[in-house]
């Protein structure tokens, strides 16, 4: 930097020009540390304008009579070059900042406390805070100082335009090369041109840079910002290049129309015609007349051009203007509502344009590159990008929410939930005496002799008992619960068979009665005070002959079909002589499952439990259709087939009638209450094992359910904190689904088909449910216990995202390669069907998007692409 030569003549003339635009207030220009400086901002432009270089950690104050500079010692030595020809005063700020207050006092004394600034929002950083703190800022438009260009500035813009045209011609070659690229690859190839010393480059490449990232976009992607990984589509392609030469900008934008209809082609022709009209009008230097002609042209051609279609350009890519001047450089940016766009940079004193619409309206053969595979890949990548960004946001929200919750409730979290303790006898003198096993039903305990001493064991701590017979003797084994502080695992006693059998039955009966009492006590604790059922007057709305089912046994009571009655504030059902009342206010979820096979179901998920022999939160009412069978050996086979067809039609009719009956009943429910039935979508379901059996799990708008068989599964999506896809490995055909609720309880749904992983990710993402993925199963009981021990520390460390394994690219490639080499033909066929299932129900690519080729070729290409995507994943 010490070899820099500053141009005193330029500096003086440009300071004079700035002073001519100043009011009584001085102009403050300031750049902070390099990391705080806005790239290509207005303050940087002023330093380039005056000094041709940016000077970080430098302040300039200019008024009608004075120029002050505050900077570091090294930069001060450079600015001393200007002191010979102008009255600049340089103040050196020490590295330890101890003289900052002294400098500020001198500046305030000379310039006052009120100053003009430009680009206020980007004035930031420690240096700005220290040096500009005492001043009151008045923001002004800085571009007015740059509008009129000197001949040297015009030459810089002219060279910038030449470089821009060179990049544009190279970009065209890349776009229509035989090889096809993604948007990110195209941009990278353009930026690489700055690193190559090509003999065809029109200027000194070291003085050239891009003012913004090159823009290349297929219009088919709309406003999608994540284009880097998506292949360019040959339809409507927008490009825009902003090139700087020694800090001076030029903008050129073009739209390529490939195999487009006449309507789009005509729009592009009209835009070029309008551009040529503006170029001619610019020579007259009458901005208002130019705008009137543009307005007439757009009305005549029915064009909808966005505002600000003409503006000044130079050190800033967009400079405001209210008139035309021969010393200006301008941009004509015609951006039509359809997305078709052209933009050119002109020097007003010598406006030149050369190309026309014929260069950008193209007819070309479709690239024979397996378009169907790429269209599918584009869709998949788009989904992945969108999902990943949304999941990051959801994870961040969870961490913020949980940190807030545990910070506000830290005392409650620290209090450990104490397990209820049970004592056989409160006093020692109540102990039974003897030398044999005795059952005390009153105190719910079993007295067992141990080395001649009777030891009472409360029935709660006896896990179970078992008996074995051997000859004339039998053995009774007591197994104890593994509770905190437990020291005994089991005891075994020998006795005669009659006594052992009697004890076995007596102890089991006592345990059963005790557990039932615990259940009743728990139910009473959970029970909330509810209003009484208000019975309807007059004729009642009923679902006749409906059967009752819960996920608990009903204690041997016979469940006969009965009427489900709809009343003013709830339902009533008669179970033998017992009335079961279900209030609207106690219903958490109201589910209706149509009869698709043999049963139509209304299912209630309750807020507070009902006690039907045991506590239950789930209760449902259903009706079945009768499936009739026909077989007549006296008739011919043809008649039998005919009768079977008739029975099938009759069964279908009965099914429709049953569904209609339920729907009418549900309509009445929704009319009389705020309840709305949740209806599952069978096409959006999957088979899995939530408990012991493989069942079909379906989704609704708010739930995941399986209510056809007991035990019922009803998962409320809004109560989920995170879902973990466990055991995800493409070498196996299933994975597990762990659902962790916000209250830190969890369920594990096992053996989900691998083909459903993409569907489930989309489903959870669409419902704003955060998910993670691991290759192994997690011991959730242990993990949740450790989380609750220090929840704040867990979430501050990243929360659930810390569970996901992080692997580098080489490991991913190696593992994917090993998978590919070990897959059997059956596995490959299965994997293809898995991946393609994600697109089930989507529209197939149109003829314009695809080319035709054989099915074998498609399978081969798509399998190759699947493997590549899996390695990335």
Secondary structure, 3 states (H helix, E strand, C coil): CCCCCCCHHHHHHHHHHHHHHCCCCEEEEEECCHHHCCCCCHHHHHHHHHHCCCCCCEEEEECCCCEEEEECHHHHHHHHHHCCCCCEEEEECCCCCCCHHHHHHHHHHHHCCEEEECCHHHCCCHHHHHHHCCCEEEECCHHHHCCCCCHHHHHHHHHHHHHHHHHHHHHHHHHCCCCCCEHHHHHHHHHHHHHCCCCCCCCCHHHEEECCCCEEEEHHHCCCCCCCCCECCCCEEEEEEEEEECCEEEEEEEEEEECCCHHHHHHHHHHHHHHHHHHHHHCCCCHHHHHHHHHHHHHHHCCCECCCCEEECCCCCCECCCCCCCCCEEEEEEEECCCCEEEEEEEHHHCCCCCCHHHCEECCCCCCCCHHHHHHHHHHHHHHHHHHHHHHHHHHHHHHHHHHHHHHCHHHHHCCCCCCCCCCCCCHHHCCCCCCCEEECCCCEEEEEECCEEEEEEHHHEEEEEEEEECCEEEEEEEECCCCCCCCCEEEEEEEHHHHHHHHHHHHHHHHHHHHHHHHHHHHHHCCCCCCCCCCCCCCEEEEEEEEEECCCCCCCCCCCEEEEECCCEEEEEECCEEEEEEHHHEEEEEEECCCCCEEEEEEEEEEEEECCCEEEEEEEEEECCCCCCCCCCCCHHHHHHHHHHHHHHHHHHHHHHHHHHHHHHHHHHHHCCCCCEECEEEEEEEEECCCCCEEEEECCCEEEECCCCCCEEEEHHHEEEEEEECCCCCCCEEEEEEEECCCCEEEEEEEEHHHHHHHHHHHHHCCCCEEECCCCCCHHHHHHHHHHCHHHHHHCCHHHHHCCCCCHHHHHHHHHHHHHHCCHHHHHHHHHHHHHCCCCCCCCCCCCCCCCCHHHHHHHHHHHHHHHHHHC
